[in-house]
Amino acid sequence: MNTIDQDTLRNVVENVIQQLGNPPAAAANTSANNPAAPTPVAAPSSDECCKAPGIGGKHGVFAHVCQASEAAHKAFLQLKELGLEGRRRVIEIVKETCMANAEPWGKFELDETKIGRLDHKIEKLQIVGHVPGVEWLTPNAMSGDNGITLEEFAPFGVIGAILPVTHSVPTLTGNVISMVAAGNAVVFNPHPGGAKSAVMATRAYNQAIERELGIDNLICTIEEPTIETFEKICKNEHIALMAITGGPAVVDAAMKSGKRSVCAGPGNPVVVVDDSANLDKAAMNIIAGAAFDNNLLCIGEKSVFVVDSVFEPFMQAMERAGATRLNANQVDSLTKVAFDISTGAGGCAQAALNRDLIGVDAAVLARHAGISSPAKTDLVFGETDAEHPFVQKEQMMPMLPIVRVSDFKTAVKLAKDAEHGYRHSAVIHSTNVDHMTHMAKEMDTTIFVKNGSSVAGLGLGGEGYLSYSIATTTGEGITTPKTFTRIRRCVMVENLRII
């Protein structure tokens, strides 16, 4: 197996970063206002873009969707000529490039987005080797008295993909591995708050791919993404499939585009702790998942329901594991800053999330709660009721609301209500097999973790494989290379069977 010279990789990346310059601090304000869906910025002129050669178009970075899609289509045809071995080589290049530059890229993304934690930004890039490739595409063969049938997994061609600001480069990289393994090229419309990070990675990947295989623009991105560029991707004739990792608005728009869409929608992962759980282990696991990248992960624990008989021992276990406990007054103080609570129709209270607090450090939340906490604090937590905004909203902050419940079945019922039927992720800590089975059936989530951290659901601490896009809205679940293929069947009647 060929490997890429690591010094060459780093030189490529340093060159890309110099071309980009330092990301402006203003980008953080844009991304924080809406972390899951593109927001409008000044858009390039639209209908005349194809008549303006020389704008973008080098190493996958384009000003206009029409140019990007045409270049990606050409690259798709070139990749097709290289067969499975060409796809394998592209995946090797992407994984090696990403892992070799995890530290500078993680820092660059944090500097641009201003959300999350540097150590975890880096870790998300170091683990891309867990994303599966062409080995996932074993053909299906059927043989019988009437002959043989072979089913193979064929590419769509060019995929249009949307990236979130929460994991710009990791999601781009994971999608590239899965999509190219399936034989596709891709055009990304990143969130504006993470667009420079996407450009940096795209340039570096394409430079390495072109040097090794002679193909440029297999991975394309829009340099200044807008709602308009997203709409153009949805309508472009070269785009055969949409892949969305974003909020409800962009998911809804993609599903109305007329193209087939693979959509990773919202989640609000819940945890149940029963009276048979190993409380110290549960506390450590819960903190590890909820604190990862300051709770930006869509699978991260967002609320915990604990049966009354072990409630106080569990809270003490959380403190022993290093989390900072808030009392009722401190939870109230933080809530007033984290949410804008108003009265809606019919006198019902409504809570709008303060997006400026998304992905901030736990120590920042502690200060808003009115206490001083060490800078290294991973998580703050406190008791709330089941209807509290921290329970009902996917808040993406390192703050865990802990709900006291009378018994196990009540815990599951309230957890199911808080998950809102997204069928995304849920966790249980228990040694009672009947309880595990009951909750798994009731929740019906794509990911269900027993006695582990939420990240174990993606093969990190548990068995399995990694994916950065979990398509709950459209039902594909954890995406793999197969997700981005269509099945083609070849049938030979009355022949080729040799038994």
Stockholm file with secondary structure:
# STOCKHOLM 1.0

chainA/1-499         MNTIDQDTLRNVVENVIQQLGNPPAAAANTSANNPAAPTPVAAPSSDECCKAPGIGGKHGVFAHVCQASEAAHKAFLQLKELGLEGRRRVIEIVKETCMANAEPWGKFELDETKIGRLDHKIEKLQIVGHVPGVEWLTPNAMSGDNGITLEEFAPFGVIGAILPVTHSVPTLTGNVISMVAAGNAVVFNPHPGGAKSAVMATRAYNQAIERELGIDNLICTIEEPTIETFEKICKNEHIALMAITGGPAVVDAAMKSGKRSVCAGPGNPVVVVDDSANLDKAAMNIIAGAAFDNNLLCIGEKSVFVVDSVFEPFMQAMERAGATRLNANQVDSLTKVAFDISTGAGGCAQAALNRDLIGVDAAVLARHAGISSPAKTDLVFGETDAEHPFVQKEQMMPMLPIVRVSDFKTAVKLAKDAEHGYRHSAVIHSTNVDHMTHMAKEMDTTIFVKNGSSVAGLGLGGEGYLSYSIATTTGEGITTPKTFTRIRRCVMVENLRII
#=GR chainA/1-499 SS CCCCCHHHHHHHHHHHHHHHCSCCTHHHHHHHHCSSSCCCCCCCCCTTGGGCTTSEEETTEESCHHHHHHHHHHHHHHHHHHHHHHHHHHHHHHHHHHHHTHHHHHHHHHHHHCCSCHHHHHHHHHTGGGSCCGGGCCCEEEEETTEEEEEEEEECSEEEEECCSTTHHHHHHHHHHHHHHTTCEEEEECCGGGHHHHHHHHHHHHHHHHHHHSCCCSEEEESSCCHHHHHHHHHCTTEEEEEEESCHHHHHHHHTSSSCEEEECCCCCEEEECTTSCHHHHHHHHHHHHTGGGGTSTTSCCEEEEEGGGHHHHHHHHHHTTCEEECHHHHHHHHHHHEEEEECGGGCEEEEECGGGTTCCHHHHHHHHTCCCCTTCCCEEEEECTTSHHHHSCCCSSEEEEEEESSHHHHHHHHHHHHTTCCCEEEEECSCHHHHHHHHHHHCCSEEEESSCGGGGGTSSSSSCCCSCEECSSSCEECCGGGGEEEEEEEEETCSCCC
#=GC SS_cons         CCCCCHHHHHHHHHHHHHHHCSCCTHHHHHHHHCSSSCCCCCCCCCTTGGGCTTSEEETTEESCHHHHHHHHHHHHHHHHHHHHHHHHHHHHHHHHHHHHTHHHHHHHHHHHHCCSCHHHHHHHHHTGGGSCCGGGCCCEEEEETTEEEEEEEEECSEEEEECCSTTHHHHHHHHHHHHHHTTCEEEEECCGGGHHHHHHHHHHHHHHHHHHHSCCCSEEEESSCCHHHHHHHHHCTTEEEEEEESCHHHHHHHHTSSSCEEEECCCCCEEEECTTSCHHHHHHHHHHHHTGGGGTSTTSCCEEEEEGGGHHHHHHHHHHTTCEEECHHHHHHHHHHHEEEEECGGGCEEEEECGGGTTCCHHHHHHHHTCCCCTTCCCEEEEECTTSHHHHSCCCSSEEEEEEESSHHHHHHHHHHHHTTCCCEEEEECSCHHHHHHHHHHHCCSEEEESSCGGGGGTSSSSSCCCSCEECSSSCEECCGGGGEEEEEEEEETCSCCC
//
